[in-house]
């Protein structure tokens, strides 16, 4: 039964989740993109409460891309009010040069595997992974469906903060292509759908992102600017489903907005290629927020 369900999802994905836009002109896409970016930013500004350092890393990147004072304020206020010890390794997510202590085994044991990868990536001298954990972090084909994205972000952090080597770059490209293939087959616009696009862009591969994916993500955005982790009851897990009512949340929304920021400000050629006749107004150009 599960195999049939998975096959059905994949079949729908081929028909719906491709690179063909049936409903939007270039200008309509440009307008919806600008609106989605604006109201998504507004949602983050009105819902700044998050202690998730990976999300704050994304918000800090958006702030750096635009110099939006509202986004810089979210990061600064969270750091100021954080319950994290001042020498916690997690602080290096936002402050690469922060002086931090060695993480204990007890602290590491409370974390998910990908969280340990993140910490090792940003402070390898302060975080001790087992041989098995290091092997997993750098494995090219061990993970599928969800874990690949976490592995990819860990490797992006590792490349940017610790070791920018050809081998790491090749592995990042390999995982990005695998994740893009997942996106091609998965029709459900869940938290993972947005996460895939965000992390592939963070890896420097805008060439793998299809306009249709972005259109569908924008279409699933709530009127208040947020995104839900669920899509018509479907969650990120292949067989995850819930009849409960779902509402926008920071984890999904920050990743969705980060996707839009990177496309507009880090990879503007992507927008020009995918909406060549549109007039891009630059509503969040490098002037900062209000």
TAQUIQUI-V893871 format. One record per residue. N is the residue number from 1. RES is the residue in three letters. PHI is phi in degrees with one decimal (NA if undefined). OMEGA is omega in radians with two decimals (none if undefined). D_FIRST is the distance of its C-alpha to the first C-alpha in whole Angstrom. Layout:
# TAQUIQUI-V893871
N:RES:PHI:OMEGA:D_FIRST  N:RES:PHI:OMEGA:D_FIRST
This chain:
# TAQUIQUI-V893871
1:UNK:NA:-3.14:0  2:UNK:-65.3:3.11:4  3:UNK:-64.0:3.10:5  4:UNK:-64.1:3.13:5  5:UNK:-63.8:3.12:6  6:UNK:-62.0:3.12:9  7:UNK:-65.0:3.10:10  8:UNK:-64.6:3.10:11  9:UNK:-60.7:-3.13:12  10:UNK:-63.3:3.13:14  11:UNK:-62.8:3.08:15  12:UNK:-63.2:-3.14:17  13:UNK:-59.2:3.13:18  14:UNK:-61.0:-3.07:20  15:UNK:-77.9:-2.96:22  16:UNK:-105.2:-2.90:22  17:UNK:-97.0:-3.10:23  18:UNK:-105.9:-3.04:26  19:UNK:-100.7:-3.12:29  20:UNK:-102.2:3.09:31  21:UNK:-98.5:-3.11:32  22:UNK:-94.8:-2.93:32  23:UNK:-117.8:-3.01:34  24:UNK:-119.8:2.95:36  25:UNK:-74.5:3.09:40  26:UNK:-58.3:-3.11:41  27:UNK:-68.1:3.11:43  28:UNK:-64.4:3.09:40  29:UNK:-64.5:3.12:38  30:UNK:-59.9:-3.13:41  31:UNK:-65.6:-3.14:42  32:UNK:-67.2:3.10:38  33:UNK:-62.9:-3.12:38  34:UNK:-62.0:3.14:42  35:UNK:-66.0:-3.14:41  36:UNK:-60.5:3.14:38  37:UNK:-65.8:-3.10:39  38:UNK:-67.9:-3.08:42  39:UNK:-74.4:3.05:40  40:UNK:-66.2:3.07:38  41:UNK:-62.5:3.12:41  42:UNK:-59.7:3.12:42  43:UNK:-62.0:-3.14:39  44:UNK:-63.1:-3.13:40  45:UNK:-66.4:-3.13:44  46:UNK:-87.5:3.08:43  47:UNK:-131.6:-3.02:40  48:UNK:-82.4:-2.99:42  49:UNK:-78.7:3.03:41  50:UNK:-153.7:3.06:39  51:UNK:-105.2:-3.12:39  52:UNK:-77.6:-3.06:37  53:UNK:-68.4:3.08:39  54:UNK:-67.3:3.08:36  55:UNK:-66.0:3.11:36  56:UNK:-64.2:3.04:40  57:UNK:-57.5:3.13:40  58:UNK:-68.1:3.12:38  59:UNK:-62.2:3.12:41  60:UNK:-62.7:3.10:44  61:UNK:-66.2:3.09:43  62:UNK:-61.7:3.12:43  63:UNK:-63.1:3.14:46  64:UNK:-68.0:-3.14:47  65:UNK:-69.7:-3.02:46  66:UNK:-120.5:-3.03:48  67:UNK:58.6:3.11:50  68:UNK:-76.0:-3.06:49  69:UNK:-64.0:3.14:51  70:UNK:-66.5:3.13:49  71:UNK:-72.4:3.09:46  72:UNK:-61.8:-3.14:48  73:UNK:-68.0:3.10:49  74:UNK:-58.9:-3.12:46  75:UNK:-64.9:-3.09:46  76:UNK:-62.7:-3.11:49  77:UNK:-66.8:-3.14:49  78:UNK:-67.8:3.12:46  79:UNK:-63.3:-3.13:48  80:UNK:-62.4:-3.06:51  81:UNK:-95.3:-3.06:49  82:UNK:-66.8:3.07:46  83:UNK:-88.0:3.12:46  84:UNK:-65.8:3.02:46  85:UNK:-60.0:-3.09:49  86:UNK:-62.3:-3.14:51  87:UNK:-105.3:3.11:50  88:UNK:-67.0:3.11:46  89:UNK:-59.3:-3.13:45  90:UNK:-56.5:-3.12:42  91:UNK:-63.3:3.12:45  92:UNK:-72.2:3.00:45  93:UNK:-60.2:-3.11:42  94:UNK:-107.4:-3.11:45  95:UNK:-126.5:-3.06:48  96:UNK:-56.2:-3.10:48  97:UNK:-96.8:-3.09:51  98:UNK:-62.7:3.08:51  99:UNK:-81.0:-3.04:53  100:UNK:-130.6:3.14:50  101:UNK:-93.1:3.10:50  102:UNK:-70.7:-3.14:48  103:UNK:-81.4:-3.11:45  104:UNK:-81.6:3.09:44  105:UNK:-61.7:3.14:42  106:UNK:-62.4:3.13:41  107:UNK:-66.5:-3.14:40  108:UNK:-66.0:-3.09:38  109:UNK:-66.8:-3.14:36  110:UNK:-85.0:-3.05:35  111:UNK:-99.8:2.97:34  112:UNK:-71.4:-3.10:30  113:UNK:-58.4:-3.11:30  114:UNK:-67.6:3.07:31  115:UNK:-67.6:3.06:33  116:UNK:-66.0:3.07:35  117:UNK:-60.6:3.14:35  118:UNK:-56.1:-3.09:36  119:UNK:-65.5:3.09:39  120:UNK:-62.9:-3.11:40  121:UNK:-62.5:-3.06:40  122:UNK:-95.6:-3.12:42  123:UNK:-153.3:-3.04:45  124:UNK:-63.0:3.12:44  125:UNK:-80.2:-3.10:47  126:UNK:-112.2:-3.09:46  127:UNK:-132.0:-3.11:43  128:UNK:-105.8:3.04:42  129:UNK:-92.3:2.99:39  130:UNK:-72.8:3.09:38  131:UNK:-59.1:-3.14:38  132:UNK:-65.9:3.14:34  133:UNK:-68.1:3.09:34  134:UNK:-64.7:3.11:36  135:UNK:-60.8:3.14:34  136:UNK:-64.8:-3.10:31  137:UNK:-60.5:-3.08:32  138:UNK:-106.1:3.14:34  139:UNK:-79.1:-3.09:31  140:UNK:-75.5:-3.00:30  141:UNK:-139.1:-3.11:26  142:UNK:-81.5:-2.97:25  143:UNK:-113.2:3.04:23  144:UNK:-141.8:2.92:20  145:UNK:45.1:3.06:19  146:UNK:102.4:-3.13:22  147:UNK:-67.0:3.10:24  148:UNK:-61.7:-3.11:25  149:UNK:-66.7:3.11:27  150:UNK:-63.8:3.10:28  151:UNK:-62.0:-3.13:30  152:UNK:-62.5:-3.14:31  153:UNK:-63.8:3.09:33  154:UNK:-60.5:-3.14:34  155:UNK:-71.5:3.05:36  156:UNK:-61.6:3.10:37  157:UNK:-62.3:-3.14:39  158:UNK:-62.0:3.13:40  159:UNK:-64.6:-3.07:41  160:UNK:-75.3:-3.02:43  161:UNK:-108.5:-2.96:45  162:UNK:-125.1:-3.01:45  163:UNK:-146.1:3.09:45  164:UNK:-90.6:-3.08:44  165:UNK:-117.2:3.08:44  166:UNK:-57.6:-3.12:43  167:UNK:-65.1:3.12:40  168:UNK:-66.9:3.11:39  169:UNK:-61.1:3.12:39  170:UNK:-61.9:3.13:37  171:UNK:-66.7:3.09:34  172:UNK:-60.4:3.12:34  173:UNK:-64.8:3.13:34  174:UNK:-60.8:-3.14:31  175:UNK:-66.8:3.12:29  176:UNK:-59.3:3.14:30  177:UNK:-68.0:3.08:29  178:UNK:-65.2:-3.13:25  179:UNK:-68.3:3.09:25  180:UNK:-63.2:3.09:26  181:UNK:-66.8:3.04:23  182:UNK:-57.8:-3.11:21  183:UNK:-62.4:-3.14:22  184:UNK:-61.5:-3.05:22  185:UNK:-92.5:-3.03:19  186:UNK:-99.3:-3.08:18  187:UNK:-84.3:-2.99:19  188:UNK:-84.3:-3.08:19  189:UNK:-89.4:-3.11:22  190:UNK:-100.8:3.05:22  191:UNK:-55.5:-3.12:24  192:UNK:-67.0:3.12:23  193:UNK:-58.8:3.12:23  194:UNK:-72.2:-3.13:27  195:UNK:-62.9:3.13:27  196:UNK:-57.7:-3.12:27  197:UNK:-62.5:-3.10:29  198:UNK:-60.8:-3.05:32  199:UNK:-74.1:3.07:32  200:UNK:-64.4:3.07:32  201:UNK:-67.1:3.10:35  202:UNK:-62.3:3.11:36  203:UNK:-78.9:3.13:36  204:UNK:87.0:-3.10:38  205:UNK:-122.3:3.09:36  206:UNK:-63.5:3.13:36  207:UNK:-63.0:-3.12:36  208:UNK:-88.6:-3.05:32  209:UNK:-91.3:-3.11:31  210:UNK:-98.7:-3.13:31  211:UNK:-57.1:-3.11:33  212:UNK:-59.2:3.11:30  213:UNK:-62.0:-3.13:28  214:UNK:-67.3:3.09:31  215:UNK:-56.8:-3.09:31  216:UNK:-67.8:3.08:28  217:UNK:-63.5:3.13:28  218:UNK:-62.6:-3.13:32  219:UNK:-63.9:-3.12:30  220:UNK:-90.7:3.12:28  221:UNK:-68.4:3.11:31  222:UNK:-73.4:-3.10:32  223:UNK:-62.7:3.14:36  224:UNK:-85.5:3.09:37  225:UNK:104.1:-3.10:36  226:UNK:-92.2:3.04:34  227:UNK:-123.7:3.04:30  228:UNK:-94.2:3.08:27  229:UNK:-73.1:-3.06:25  230:UNK:-110.8:3.11:22  231:UNK:-131.9:-3.10:21  232:UNK:51.4:3.11:20  233:UNK:94.0:-3.13:18  234:UNK:-81.7:3.05:17  235:UNK:-102.1:-3.06:18  236:UNK:-68.5:3.10:19  237:UNK:-64.0:-3.05:16  238:UNK:-56.8:-3.12:13  239:UNK:-118.1:3.14:11  240:UNK:-80.8:3.13:14  241:UNK:-148.3:3.12:15  242:UNK:-144.7:3.07:18  243:UNK:-89.6:-3.13:20  244:UNK:-69.0:3.10:23  245:UNK:-70.5:-3.12:26  246:UNK:-115.0:-3.12:26  247:UNK:-127.7:3.11:29  248:UNK:-58.5:3.13:31  249:UNK:-141.8:-3.07:31  250:UNK:-65.2:-3.06:34  251:UNK:-58.3:-3.12:31  252:UNK:-74.8:-3.05:29  253:UNK:-65.8:3.14:32  254:UNK:-60.4:3.12:35  255:UNK:-66.5:3.11:32  256:UNK:-65.1:-3.13:32  257:UNK:-69.6:3.10:36  258:UNK:-59.6:3.07:36  259:UNK:-56.1:-3.11:34  260:UNK:-66.7:3.12:37  261:UNK:-60.7:-3.12:40  262:UNK:-64.9:3.12:39  263:UNK:-62.5:-3.09:39  264:UNK:-79.6:-2.97:42  265:UNK:-101.7:3.13:44  266:UNK:-96.3:-3.09:43  267:UNK:-129.2:-3.10:42  268:UNK:-61.5:3.10:44  269:UNK:-63.2:3.10:44  270:UNK:-62.0:-3.14:40  271:UNK:-67.2:3.13:41  272:UNK:-65.1:3.12:44  273:UNK:-71.1:-3.02:41  274:UNK:-93.5:3.04:39  275:UNK:-150.0:-2.93:41  276:UNK:-64.9:-3.09:44  277:UNK:-96.8:-3.09:46  278:UNK:-79.9:3.06:45  279:UNK:-102.4:-3.11:48  280:UNK:-86.6:-2.98:47  281:UNK:-82.1:3.14:49  282:UNK:65.5:-3.05:48  283:UNK:-65.5:3.09:48  284:UNK:-121.1:3.13:48  285:UNK:-64.6:-3.00:50  286:UNK:-69.7:3.06:52  287:UNK:-121.1:-3.13:54  288:UNK:85.7:-3.13:52  289:UNK:-86.1:-3.12:51  290:UNK:-97.5:none:53
